[in-house]
């Protein structure tokens, strides 16, 4: 009887061990893939996505690659991953040292892979935290660091609550960018804008950067500049404390995400199908021309508050209706 009891106990222990192993394998398998990001380029020009993992997050399988017009690439993300993605434009390798650089969104790595480098502003950002609080994925599209191209995040499943829904900025804002924020190539300073800066980047003041005395939601309020972005792209972050209308959530582990550049195929000054060299555009990020000055207040940059606001208001009215219709 003792021998029989011992055999039963041994078998039970073996079965229990197998159950623990199976659970561990299943948990590991689930942890290896929390979501898949499918990145698609609908622009009429090549875009080089950049991907950056937050501190403490497991790295993704890639940190940068080229996407030709119409191309897509899937990138799996592990459980608990957080980080950001963006599109780099007007990129090329310089002939002498084969250093890779981009006119907008450059990550400073000198390579197609960003290798831990973030986007130089201005750049449209997609931000994610997977498996966050309450078993939810959190995501947004941010224009806090400025804008360089249209972008849309679309979850694989949506809910009636409105919090698990598509978000982004589908409007082409470079052509409508206020003069104080406009960025153009140094090789064609009077040519089309290639990006649109945030007021924080343009002027560096605490009021626009939500820092110092303005470092809380009670004192940092929307400005005429952030309202330009918000009117055109109502679901995107337009300034640091724009949380209530700009953060979206979906069920963690059950949702994949499509990130699309130029989702509505908007008419763009960059959408001629030409490559950067053929268009005569300067590639190096440090040779972009900023209009309206490089720091201080709008007044010190050569623009009066009245004229700046008038310029912004005109730009807002020219893009808001189209942008709102595209997201509805």
C-alpha positions, -999 to 999 in steps of 0.1 A, spaced: 0 0 0 28 23 9 45 16 -25 12 22 -43 7 55 -24 42 65 -33 36 58 -70 4 78 -70 21 107 -53 49 106 -78 25 106 -108 6 135 -92 38 155 -88 47 148 -124 13 158 -137 15 190 -115 49 198 -129 37 193 -164 8 217 -158 32 243 -144 54 239 -175 24 242 -198 12 274 -180 47 289 -182 50 281 -219 16 296 -226 24 327 -205 57 331 -223 41 327 -257 15 353 -248 42 376 -235 62 373 -267 35 389 -287 12 414 -271 3 431 -305 14 433 -341 20 467 -356 14 468 -394 31 499 -408 19 510 -442 30 538 -465 2 554 -486 23 584 -494 35 590 -530 71 591 -517 93 567 -497 90 570 -459 116 555 -435 98 545 -402 117 550 -370 109 529 -339 121 537 -303 114 515 -272 110 533 -239 135 527 -211 129 493 -196 109 479 -226 121 450 -246 135 460 -280 115 454 -311 129 433 -340 138 465 -359 144 502 -352 141 515 -387 136 505 -423 125 519 -457 89 517 -470 83 524 -506 49 539 -517 22 513 -511 45 490 -491 37 475 -456 57 458 -429 45 439 -398 64 444 -365 55 422 -335 57 438 -301 61 419 -267 39 422 -237 44 454 -218 61 472 -246 60 509 -247 76 534 -271 70 555 -302 71 553 -340 73 580 -366 81 585 -403 113 600 -416 112 618 -449 136 630 -476 164 606 -465 196 596 -483 231 584 -476 258 610 -483 282 598 -510 315 605 -491 310 585 -459 277 568 -467 262 585 -437 224 581 -437 203 612 -427 168 625 -432 155 661 -436 126 653 -412 124 629 -383 161 621 -383 172 599 -354 209 608 -356 221 572 -359 237 578 -394 220 546 -404 186 533 -416 182 516 -382 177 542 -355 196 521 -329 180 537 -299 178 573 -313 146 593 -312 130 616 -337 144 651 -341 115 675 -340 94 684 -358 79 649 -363 44 633 -361 46 606 -334 26 574 -327 29 565 -290 20 532 -274 19 515 -240 8 479 -242 -6 459 -213 -10 490 -192 -33 498 -163 -65 479 -162 -55 454 -188 -56 481 -215 -33 493 -243 -29 530 -244 -21 549 -276 -21 583 -292 -8 604 -321 11 634 -309 19 667 -325 35 680 -293 69 678 -311 55 692 -343 44 676 -376 60 662 -407 35 640 -423 -1 626 -419 -5 595 -398 -34 573 -386 -35 545 -360 -63 520 -365 -70 492 -339 -80 458 -353 -112 459 -332 -131 490 -320 -157 495 -293 -188 515 -290 -173 535 -261 -152 556 -284 -120 549 -265 -109 520 -287 -110 539 -320 -89 552 -348 -69 583 -340 -44 604 -359 -37 634 -380 -49 628 -416 -45 664 -427 -16 677 -448 -4 706 -426 29 716 -441 14 738 -467 -9 755 -442 18 758 -415 19 793 -398 50 812 -410 64 813 -374 65 775 -374 73 766 -410 104 745 -418 119 744 -453 149 729 -469 181 750 -469 186 743 -506 152 759 -513 144 784 -486 115 799 -505 103 764 -516 76 742 -500 76 735 -463 88 700 -453 76 702 -417 58 723 -391 73 730 -357 55 732 -324 55 766 -306 77 750 -279 103 741 -305 100 774 -323 101 798 -293 114 777 -263 93 796 -238 78 779 -206 43 790 -216 45 769 -248 66 741 -234 44 735 -203 75 738 -181 84 758 -150 55 778 -137 34 764 -166 43 727 -157 8 716 -147 -26 714 -165 -40 744 -146 -14 769 -158 -5 754 -192 -34 760 -215 -39 757 -252 -23 785 -273 -33 799 -307 -5 777 -321 -17 744 -305 -52 753 -316 -40 753 -352 -30 717 -348 -61 708 -328 -86 723 -352 -70 703 -381 -65 671 -361 -90 670 -332 -80 635 -320 -42 642 -319 -23 656 -290 -17 693 -297 1 703 -264 14 684 -233 -19 683 -213 -42 675 -242 -51 641 -226 -89 641 -224 -95 641 -262 -63 624 -273 -56 592 -254 -72 560 -266 -74 525 -251 -81 490 -263 -81 456 -247 -46 444 -242 -35 412 -259 -65 412 -281 -58 441 -304 -34 447 -333 -27 481 -347 -23 495 -382 -1 526 -385 -6 543 -418 13 572 -433 -7 595 -456 -39 575 -448 -62 597 -469 -37 602 -497 -39 640 -492 -26 664 -518 9 673 -507 37 695 -518 59 665 -513 37 640 -532 52 646 -566 67 611 -568 102 626 -572 130 614 -550 146 639 -528 176 645 -550 155 650 -581 134 675 -562 166 693 -553 160 691 -516 188 692 -490 191 660 -470 210 669 -439 188 677 -409 211 704 -396 206 725 -428 169 731 -425 157 767 -426 134 778 -398 112 808 -405 101 833 -379 132 831 -358 148 805 -336 138 813 -300 122 836 -276 87 849 -280 67 854 -312 73 891 -308 111 887 -306 110 864 -337 97 892 -358 60 884 -356 35 905 -337 9 886 -317 -19 900 -339 -3 890 -372 7 856 -359 -29 849 -347 -43 861 -380 -20 838 -399 -29 809 -376 -67 816 -379 -65 816 -417 -46 783 -417 -70 767 -393 -101 776 -414 -84 763 -445 -78 727 -432 -102 721 -403 -133 711 -424 -114 686 -445 -96 671 -415 -128 667 -395 -146 651 -424 -118 626 -429 -119 613 -394 -157 610 -390 
